[in-house]
Amino acid sequence: MTDLFDVITIKTPFKLGRITFGPSLKRGEFDSHLVDAAFTFRWEDKFYMTYIGWDGIGYRTGLASSDDLVLWHREGLIIDRGPAGSFTQNNVALTWIIRDNELYGDSNLKLVDGSMLGTYHAYPEAGYEAGPACIGLCRSNNLKDWELEEPCLRSDDPDAGEWEKGGLYKSCIVEHEGSYYMFYNAKGSDGWPWREQTGLVVSTDLKSWKRAFDHPIIANGPAGSIDEIFASDPCVVRHQGKWIMFYYTLSADGHARDSAAFSDDLLHWEKLGEALTNPGGPGQVDSEHAHKPAVITKDGILYHYYCAVSPATPGSTGEITHNEHRGIALATSRALA
């Protein structure tokens, strides 16, 4: 299915070598401890990034903007936690907004019934990704004010497979020929160490969702493969008539990396089988993990953002007590000036 040109097109060997967008490290702010899970797009001649901020209690969602895809400016919190008793009382993480599908297209958002349409997930308990998350849709007319719909996908749905009954994670939604394809990763209910894999639900009306299969579409690989433990965080785009899913892997060496898979029909996928981003050496911003992809292009250059994780050193997190540095880093297909 793939050829050499396809593989070269999605490779980004040039790392910027620093955190492009990081946590505030200021107590009381929604992104004080870490930032994670970038989603990049264009809107009204400007580049934007939604991201997850964590404050030691749960996820909330922020927005950043850029003119050049290198320097990013905080726009602030755009989706806050809900009131006590709501499904978002502890967490809410916007992870995708329907946009132009083409990898080398304009990356503009696509309006659905006159509004921006996003997908979020929310964990029921306080803490870092605590409890089985649910997934739902949300809408906005201006990027900064979002109305959340009730969850449409849960791990205890009647048609949920065994592989996902431990809880859901990030989702990615793509519109193609009148249907909506929502990809998401999930875990089994065995407890740690669990395995994460990626599944698919489909809808024609954004109300009724049907699981495409009773098994994941991107399953864990065999022992010794880069995704033998995790195959997670789908990021789906289109290039030259083929679909590309960037996703992150976790192998037995304990490090997470980004890789990719290819499809002709959005249903059946062939893995690349190699890493697109590898952790750096000791002292690098991504010495532990280089994972959770977000991609966008400008002037023929592919910008591959990923979550870079490295151990925290004494005093490096300022007034925040935290054991790691977690921020957004960048790799590109050509070296930047």
ABEGO torsion letter per residue (X at the ends): XBBAAAAAAABBABBAGBBABBBAGBBGBAAAABBBGBBBBBBGGBBBBBBBBBAGABBBBBBBBBAAGABBBBAEBABBBBBBGBAAAABBBBABBBBBABAABAGBBBBBGGBBBBBBBBBABBEBGBEBBBBBBBBBAAGABBBBBBBABBAABAABBAAAAAEBBBBBBBBBGGBBBBBBBBBBAAEOBBBBBBBBBBBAAGABBBBABABBABBBBBBGBAAAABBBGBBBBBBGGBBBBBBBBBBAAGBBBBBBBBBAAGABBBBAGBBABBBBBBGBAAAABBBGBBBBBBGGBBBBBBBBBBBBBBGAAEABBBABBBBBBBBBABBBX
